[in-house]
Amino acid sequence: MIGMHEAVADATQLGVFFGTWQASGPKRAVASPIDGREIGQLMTASAVDCERVIAAASDAFLAWRTVPAPKRADIVRQIGEALRRDKEELALLVTREMGKHIREALGEVQEMIDICDFATGLGRQIGGLTLPSERAGHRLMEQWHPLGVVGVVTAFNFPVAVWAWNLALALVCGDTVIWKPSSKTPLSAIFCTRLAARVLSENGVPPAVASLLIGPGREIGDRLIEDPRVALVSYTGSVATGRHVGVAVQRRFGRAILELGGNAAVIVSEKGDLQQALEAVYFGVIGTSGQRCTTTRRVIVQESVMPRFLDGLLRLMERTRIGDPREPDVHMGPMVDGAAVETMMAAVAAADKQGGRVLHGGQRLPLPGGCYVTPCVIEAGNDLSIVQQETFAPILYVMPYTDIDQAIALQNGVPQGLSSAIFTKDLMEAERFTGPNGSDCGLANVNAGTVGAEIGGAFGGEKETGGGREAGSDAWKAYMRRQTSVINGSGRIELAQGIRLSV
C-alpha cells in the first residue's frame, strides 16, 4: 500500500485546496536539499485560485463559528490523533523536503501533536469575565467570539509546526484558516492539509475550514494580506517582509501576528556550569543547520572562563558529523538551498572584512546537492554590522564580557528581541537576567539554551521580532474578538457615572 508520504512526493500535486484540489498557476519542480534530486512536481496557485479560497473560507466561517467550542476542540483532538498515527511518515517528508535532521523533524511533528492537546483543553476554558456593575440590577460581562478568516503564512524552517500552532488555536476559537506555506516546502503542507481535510470531512465540517494556497508571495501573499475578509494574518519570516505585511494589514485595520527576526545570545557566567553551556550553545548553533529564528547566534562569555569555553566549543565543532539527515549518526544536515549557502558565505566574508576572526569552519562541503557547510565560529565585537544582522546560517559570534551589566547590555544591543539565555548558578544573576532590567527578549531562559521552546508558553519576541505571540498561555485571545456587554434587568433606564436622564 502506498503511504501518504510517497503519494505526495512522487506525483504532480495541486497547490490549492478549499474543499476541492485545483490549481491554475505555473508548474514547478520540487527538489530535496539532501541530494538535489527532484522529489515532486507542483501546480501553484493563481490570482483566481486565491479569490476562490478566500471566498470559500469566508463562507465556511459562517457555519464553523456556530459549532460549540468543545465540539470544535474535539475535532482538533482528532487532528492530533491523526498526526500521532502519521508522525514518522510526516517527519520523513519534512526531512526529505527541507533537510533538517530526522530527530528534529520528529520533534517538530510532536510540537503539532502537543498544540492539538493544548487546544483540546482550551475548548472548555475559553471564557470572559463577569464584572460588578455600578448600576443596580445590571450585569457587566466580557465575552470572546470567533474572529473570522485567519491567514497563516509560514517559513521553510518549521514547515509544519507553525501552521499547527495557528490552526489548533484558530479552529478551537471558531475561525477558519488559509495556509500559505513557504514555496520551498510545499509537499509537507499538502500532506498536512490532506490529513486535516480527512478529519474535517469525517466530522461533516466544511473542508474550507482548513484551506491551502501555495504560490509566489508577490501575487498570492499580497492578495491574502490585503484582503479585508482575512481578519488576522499570522506571518513568520524576515523582518523586511514582516514590515510589509504589518503595514498592509494595519492599513485596512486588520490584525497581524508577526514572528520575525532573531539574534539569540547566550551569556556564559563564570558562576555557571560550563559543560551545560557548551552543550546548549553547540546544539543552538547546529540545530536545523542554523536555520531557526531561535538559533544561538552570539555567545557572550565571562572573560575569566573564555579560554576554557572556546577550547571546549571548538572541540565539539570539530567532531560535528555533517551529511544525510536521515542517518542517525549525523549531527547536521544541509541548508535548505544553494541561495542559503551563498548568504552564509557572504556573511563569513563580511565578518572577516569588518574585523572578525574566523576560529572554525565556514566552508562549503563537496557533498551531493551542494547545500552542505561547516558550522562557523567567529570572534567578533557586538557592534559589527554583520553581527547586528540575522544571518540564517550556522554562524556563532563569540565575545567576552567583564560584569553582568555589560553582558546584559551586549545581549540587548541588537535590533532583534526573540530568544536569550544565561548559564549561571548565582541567584542574583538569574533574577537580574529575567527581571525588568534584564533581557529584553520575549524568551529568557536560565540554564537552558535559546532553542526548544515549549508550546505551553506563549512564543514570540519584541523589537524587530515583531511583538507577536503564538502557541500557549493566553495567545488564543489574538484569534478572537472581545465583546463587553451590559444586561439590564432593573426595569428602568439608568446611565452610568451617575448621569441623570431627563425626558
RAJO-V327007 format. One record per backbone hydrogen bond with DSSP energy under -0.5 kcal/mol. CO is the residue of the C=O (numbers start at 0). NH is the residue of the N-H. E is the energy in kcal/mol with one decimal. If there is no record, write none. Layout:
# RAJO-V327007
[[CO | NH | E] [CO | NH | E]]
This chain:
# RAJO-V327007
[[2 | 6 | -2.3] [3 | 7 | -2.5] [4 | 8 | -2.6] [5 | 9 | -2.1] [7 | 10 | -0.5] [10 | 40 | -0.8] [12 | 14 | -0.5] [12 | 42 | -3.1] [14 | 213 | -2.0] [15 | 21 | -1.9] [16 | 211 | -2.5] [19 | 17 | -1.4] [19 | 21 | -0.6] [25 | 43 | -2.7] [27 | 41 | -3.1] [29 | 38 | -3.7] [29 | 39 | -1.1] [31 | 34 | -0.6] [31 | 35 | -2.5] [34 | 368 | -0.5] [36 | 31 | -2.6] [39 | 29 | -2.9] [40 | 12 | -3.2] [41 | 27 | -2.5] [41 | 43 | -0.6] [42 | 14 | -2.7] [43 | 24 | -2.6] [45 | 49 | -2.0] [46 | 50 | -1.9] [47 | 51 | -1.9] [48 | 52 | -2.3] [49 | 53 | -2.4] [50 | 54 | -2.3] [51 | 55 | -2.3] [52 | 56 | -2.7] [53 | 57 | -2.1] [54 | 58 | -2.1] [55 | 59 | -2.6] [56 | 60 | -1.7] [57 | 61 | -0.9] [58 | 61 | -0.6] [58 | 62 | -0.7] [59 | 62 | -0.7] [59 | 63 | -2.7] [60 | 64 | -2.5] [62 | 65 | -1.2] [63 | 66 | -1.5] [67 | 70 | -0.7] [67 | 71 | -2.3] [68 | 72 | -2.7] [69 | 73 | -1.7] [70 | 74 | -1.6] [71 | 75 | -1.8] [72 | 76 | -2.2] [73 | 77 | -1.9] [74 | 78 | -1.9] [75 | 79 | -2.3] [76 | 80 | -2.2] [77 | 81 | -2.3] [78 | 82 | -2.1] [79 | 83 | -2.0] [80 | 84 | -2.0] [81 | 85 | -1.9] [83 | 86 | -0.8] [85 | 89 | -2.7] [86 | 90 | -2.5] [87 | 91 | -2.2] [88 | 92 | -1.6] [89 | 93 | -2.5] [90 | 94 | -2.5] [91 | 95 | -2.5] [92 | 96 | -2.4] [93 | 97 | -2.8] [93 | 98 | -0.6] [94 | 98 | -1.7] [100 | 104 | -2.5] [101 | 105 | -2.4] [102 | 106 | -1.7] [103 | 107 | -2.2] [104 | 108 | -2.1] [105 | 109 | -2.0] [106 | 110 | -1.8] [107 | 111 | -1.4] [108 | 112 | -2.0] [109 | 113 | -2.8] [110 | 114 | -2.3] [111 | 115 | -1.7] [112 | 116 | -2.0] [113 | 117 | -2.5] [114 | 118 | -2.6] [115 | 119 | -1.9] [116 | 120 | -1.5] [117 | 121 | -1.7] [118 | 122 | -1.4] [120 | 123 | -1.5] [121 | 124 | -2.4] [121 | 125 | -1.5] [128 | 130 | -0.5] [128 | 141 | -3.0] [130 | 139 | -1.1] [134 | 137 | -1.5] [136 | 488 | -2.9] [138 | 140 | -0.5] [138 | 486 | -2.7] [139 | 130 | -3.4] [140 | 484 | -3.3] [141 | 128 | -0.6] [142 | 482 | -2.9] [144 | 480 | -2.8] [147 | 175 | -1.4] [148 | 150 | -0.5] [148 | 230 | -1.0] [148 | 231 | -1.6] [149 | 151 | -0.5] [149 | 177 | -2.7] [150 | 152 | -0.6] [150 | 233 | -3.2] [151 | 153 | -0.6] [151 | 179 | -3.2] [152 | 235 | -2.2] [155 | 158 | -0.8] [157 | 161 | -0.9] [159 | 163 | -1.8] [160 | 164 | -2.5] [161 | 165 | -1.8] [162 | 166 | -3.6] [163 | 167 | -2.5] [164 | 168 | -1.1] [165 | 169 | -2.9] [166 | 170 | -3.0] [167 | 171 | -1.8] [168 | 172 | -2.3] [169 | 174 | -3.0] [170 | 173 | -1.2] [175 | 149 | -3.0] [176 | 178 | -0.5] [176 | 210 | -3.0] [177 | 151 | -3.1] [177 | 179 | -0.6] [178 | 180 | -0.6] [178 | 212 | -2.9] [179 | 153 | -1.5] [181 | 184 | -1.4] [184 | 188 | -0.9] [185 | 189 | -2.0] [186 | 190 | -2.4] [187 | 191 | -2.1] [188 | 192 | -2.4] [189 | 193 | -2.4] [190 | 194 | -2.0] [191 | 195 | -2.6] [192 | 196 | -2.7] [193 | 197 | -2.1] [194 | 198 | -1.6] [195 | 199 | -2.6] [196 | 200 | -2.6] [197 | 201 | -2.1] [198 | 202 | -1.0] [199 | 202 | -0.6] [199 | 204 | -2.7] [200 | 203 | -1.7] [205 | 208 | -2.0] [206 | 209 | -1.7] [208 | 176 | -3.0] [210 | 178 | -2.0] [211 | 16 | -2.1] [212 | 214 | -0.6] [213 | 44 | -2.9] [215 | 219 | -2.6] [215 | 220 | -1.2] [216 | 221 | -2.0] [218 | 222 | -1.0] [219 | 223 | -2.0] [220 | 224 | -2.4] [221 | 225 | -1.7] [222 | 226 | -0.9] [223 | 226 | -0.5] [226 | 229 | -1.9] [228 | 148 | -0.7] [228 | 230 | -0.9] [230 | 254 | -2.1] [231 | 150 | -3.1] [231 | 233 | -0.5] [232 | 234 | -0.7] [232 | 256 | -2.6] [233 | 152 | -3.2] [234 | 258 | -2.8] [237 | 241 | -2.2] [238 | 242 | -2.4] [239 | 243 | -1.4] [240 | 244 | -2.7] [241 | 245 | -3.0] [242 | 246 | -2.3] [243 | 247 | -2.3] [244 | 248 | -2.6] [245 | 249 | -2.3] [246 | 250 | -2.3] [247 | 251 | -0.7] [248 | 251 | -0.7] [248 | 253 | -2.8] [249 | 252 | -2.0] [254 | 232 | -2.2] [255 | 257 | -0.6] [256 | 234 | -2.9] [256 | 258 | -0.6] [257 | 259 | -0.6] [257 | 467 | -1.6] [258 | 236 | -1.9] [263 | 296 | -2.1] [263 | 297 | -1.9] [264 | 420 | -1.6] [265 | 267 | -0.5] [265 | 299 | -3.0] [266 | 268 | -0.7] [266 | 422 | -2.6] [267 | 301 | -2.6] [268 | 271 | -1.7] [270 | 424 | -1.5] [271 | 273 | -0.8] [272 | 276 | -2.3] [273 | 277 | -2.5] [274 | 278 | -2.3] [275 | 279 | -2.4] [276 | 280 | -2.7] [277 | 281 | -2.6] [278 | 282 | -2.2] [279 | 283 | -2.2] [280 | 284 | -1.4] [281 | 284 | -0.7] [281 | 285 | -2.3] [282 | 286 | -2.6] [283 | 295 | -1.8] [285 | 288 | -2.3] [286 | 289 | -1.7] [287 | 290 | -1.5] [288 | 393 | -0.5] [291 | 294 | -1.0] [294 | 263 | -0.6] [294 | 296 | -0.7] [296 | 396 | -2.7] [297 | 265 | -1.8] [298 | 300 | -0.7] [298 | 398 | -2.2] [299 | 267 | -2.8] [300 | 400 | -1.7] [301 | 304 | -1.9] [301 | 305 | -0.7] [304 | 308 | -2.6] [305 | 309 | -2.8] [306 | 310 | -2.2] [307 | 311 | -2.2] [308 | 312 | -2.6] [309 | 313 | -2.8] [310 | 314 | -1.7] [311 | 315 | -1.8] [312 | 316 | -2.5] [313 | 317 | -2.2] [314 | 318 | -1.0] [315 | 318 | -0.6] [316 | 319 | -1.4] [319 | 321 | -0.6] [320 | 330 | -2.6] [320 | 331 | -2.0] [323 | 326 | -2.0] [324 | 101 | -2.4] [326 | 329 | -1.5] [331 | 322 | -2.0] [336 | 340 | -1.4] [337 | 341 | -2.2] [338 | 342 | -2.1] [339 | 343 | -1.9] [340 | 344 | -2.5] [341 | 345 | -2.3] [342 | 346 | -1.8] [343 | 347 | -2.4] [344 | 348 | -2.1] [345 | 349 | -2.2] [346 | 350 | -2.6] [347 | 351 | -2.0] [348 | 352 | -2.2] [349 | 353 | -2.1] [350 | 355 | -3.2] [351 | 354 | -0.9] [356 | 378 | -2.9] [359 | 376 | -2.1] [362 | 373 | -2.1] [364 | 366 | -2.3] [366 | 369 | -1.9] [370 | 334 | -3.3] [371 | 364 | -2.5] [373 | 361 | -1.4] [375 | 395 | -2.8] [376 | 358 | -3.1] [376 | 359 | -1.5] [377 | 379 | -0.6] [377 | 397 | -2.8] [378 | 356 | -2.5] [380 | 383 | -1.4] [383 | 387 | -1.6] [384 | 388 | -0.6] [388 | 390 | -0.7] [389 | 391 | -0.6] [390 | 392 | -2.4] [392 | 394 | -2.2] [393 | 375 | -3.1] [395 | 377 | -3.1] [395 | 397 | -0.5] [396 | 298 | -2.5] [397 | 379 | -2.0] [398 | 300 | -2.4] [400 | 302 | -2.6] [402 | 406 | -2.1] [403 | 407 | -2.5] [404 | 408 | -2.0] [405 | 409 | -2.3] [406 | 410 | -2.7] [407 | 411 | -2.6] [408 | 412 | -0.8] [409 | 412 | -0.7] [411 | 413 | -1.3] [414 | 463 | -2.3] [416 | 441 | -1.6] [416 | 461 | -2.5] [417 | 442 | -2.3] [418 | 264 | -0.8] [419 | 444 | -2.2] [420 | 266 | -2.8] [421 | 423 | -0.6] [421 | 446 | -3.4] [422 | 268 | -2.1] [424 | 426 | -0.6] [425 | 429 | -2.3] [426 | 430 | -2.8] [427 | 431 | -2.4] [428 | 432 | -2.6] [429 | 433 | -2.0] [430 | 434 | -0.8] [431 | 434 | -0.7] [432 | 438 | -2.8] [434 | 437 | -1.9] [442 | 419 | -1.0] [444 | 421 | -2.0] [444 | 446 | -0.5] [453 | 456 | -1.1] [454 | 471 | -0.7] [455 | 472 | -1.5] [456 | 471 | -1.5] [458 | 469 | -2.2] [460 | 466 | -1.0] [461 | 416 | -0.8] [461 | 464 | -2.2] [462 | 465 | -1.9] [463 | 260 | -1.0] [464 | 259 | -2.9] [469 | 458 | -3.1] [471 | 474 | -1.9] [473 | 476 | -1.8] [474 | 477 | -1.6] [475 | 478 | -1.7] [476 | 479 | -1.4] [478 | 146 | -1.0] [480 | 144 | -2.7] [482 | 142 | -3.3] [484 | 140 | -2.9] [485 | 487 | -0.6] [486 | 138 | -2.2] [486 | 488 | -0.7] [491 | 493 | -0.5] [494 | 497 | -0.6] [495 | 498 | -1.8] [498 | 494 | -0.7] [499 | 501 | -0.6] [500 | 502 | -0.6]]
